[in-house]
Amino acid sequence: MSVAHTPVAVIGGGVVGCAVAHALARHGVGTILLEGEDALALGASGTNSGILHTGFDSTPGELETTLILRSAALREELIGELAVSVLRCGARLTPNGENERTAVRRLAERARSNGVEATLRADGSLTVPGEAVTDPVAFTQALAGAARAGGAELRLGERVSGLSETRGGGVTLELHTGELLQARAAVNCAGLFADEVARMAGEDPVRIYPRKGEFLVFSPAEGESLDRILLPVPSSLGKGVLVFPTVDGEIVAGPTAREREDKSDWSVEPDARELILGRATRIYPALGGATLLGAYAGLRPAGRNANYVIEPSRTLRGLVHVAAIRSTGLSASLGIGEHVLAMLAEQGSIDPGPPRALPAPAHARAAGRWWQRAARHREAASGARR
């Protein structure tokens, strides 16, 4: 039985796992990134909106908010180095009625508390110039590519089947091939399966369930274009359906929010168009003349009564869980990577050096639209199971 060694093993090749690997590589810490699929970002990271949130509407003081705000600052520093396209289009919320005006005023106050630029206009609308859109697959791949250029090793098709304590300290990971990987520290960034990885260590810090979000993708009508993110005014029922442009010039409307149990069901359900289209057209009437190109669904790794569970294992020294990172994972990813790096350093698992610029990653962008990539992968996987 072969045994490999690494300072840190990161489990999961979504945007969070890749951001952790990037942060480690940026500080000169050797890392092996393990992804069970045959490509990166085939889960929630490749099936979200691609919106980079500023945190203007996040609850002040919460860990999620802190990491979103920190990520926004890090993006300004790193986005040129990563060479990822970002559409800096801003966002607008427009209220209907006095109740919504009151809600928007509260959001303006929250933005002020979080130190995020937002302007409350005379018509009651709120504009947030810092909101932006990217290609989430390209963003994830860029983080992994830069980490790899900085010395990290990327292993695709590598599933972890067991975790145990290494004699003398650290974590031993058993891979599905039978190979053992011994690490001074391991980071569980397994997304939908983070709870299952935790159970390999004999603990249950959070139960993960899939929250399905479906999106419709349109080609704008001739002569029409959308130049910003249009946000609904949130209510007690949630944030609702939004409409936004993509970096490719298309328009997306969604998402739905369905509480589900099946982590393998990535299907767009029959009533998705009905649930999305009416609400989306109310905030962007020109959508009525757009051409529907397709639809996709993402499964967000939501936690039962928990959000942003980032903590050391209680049973296995050297293991850190990064779980229940819901819809803001893309926006908070750089902050999460920095936060986990600090946790590993504090517990003595690593001795990071000063931050360094990493070589620009080589980009080999997949053919076709990013939002189709994971959907087609899931369709193929479903067909193979039948």
Stockholm file with secondary structure:
# STOCKHOLM 1.0

chainA/1-386         MSVAHTPVAVIGGGVVGCAVAHALARHGVGTILLEGEDALALGASGTNSGILHTGFDSTPGELETTLILRSAALREELIGELAVSVLRCGARLTPNGENERTAVRRLAERARSNGVEATLRADGSLTVPGEAVTDPVAFTQALAGAARAGGAELRLGERVSGLSETRGGGVTLELHTGELLQARAAVNCAGLFADEVARMAGEDPVRIYPRKGEFLVFSPAEGESLDRILLPVPSSLGKGVLVFPTVDGEIVAGPTAREREDKSDWSVEPDARELILGRATRIYPALGGATLLGAYAGLRPAGRNANYVIEPSRTLRGLVHVAAIRSTGLSASLGIGEHVLAMLAEQGSIDPGPPRALPAPAHARAAGRWWQRAARHREAASGARR
#=GR chainA/1-386 SS CCEEEEEEEEECCSHHHHHHHHHHHHTTCCEEEEESSSSSSCSGGGSSCCEECCCTTSCTTSHHHHHHHHHHHHHHHHHHHHTCCEECCCEEECCCSHHHHHHHHHHHHHHHHHTCCCEECTTSCEEETTCEEECHHHHHHHHHHHHHHTTCEEEESCCEEEEEECTTSSEEEEETTSCEEEEEEEEECCGGGHHHHHHHTTCCSCCEEEEEEEEEEEECCTTCCCCSEEECCCBTTBSCCEEEECTTSCEEEECCCEECCCTTCCCCCTTHHHHHHHHHHHHCGGGGGSEEEEEEEEEEEEETTBCCEEEECSSSTTEEEEECCCTTHHHHHHHHHHHHHHHHHHTTSCCCCCCCCCCCCCCCCCSSCHHHHHHHHHHHHHHHHC
#=GC SS_cons         CCEEEEEEEEECCSHHHHHHHHHHHHTTCCEEEEESSSSSSCSGGGSSCCEECCCTTSCTTSHHHHHHHHHHHHHHHHHHHHTCCEECCCEEECCCSHHHHHHHHHHHHHHHHHTCCCEECTTSCEEETTCEEECHHHHHHHHHHHHHHTTCEEEESCCEEEEEECTTSSEEEEETTSCEEEEEEEEECCGGGHHHHHHHTTCCSCCEEEEEEEEEEEECCTTCCCCSEEECCCBTTBSCCEEEECTTSCEEEECCCEECCCTTCCCCCTTHHHHHHHHHHHHCGGGGGSEEEEEEEEEEEEETTBCCEEEECSSSTTEEEEECCCTTHHHHHHHHHHHHHHHHHHTTSCCCCCCCCCCCCCCCCCSSCHHHHHHHHHHHHHHHHC
//
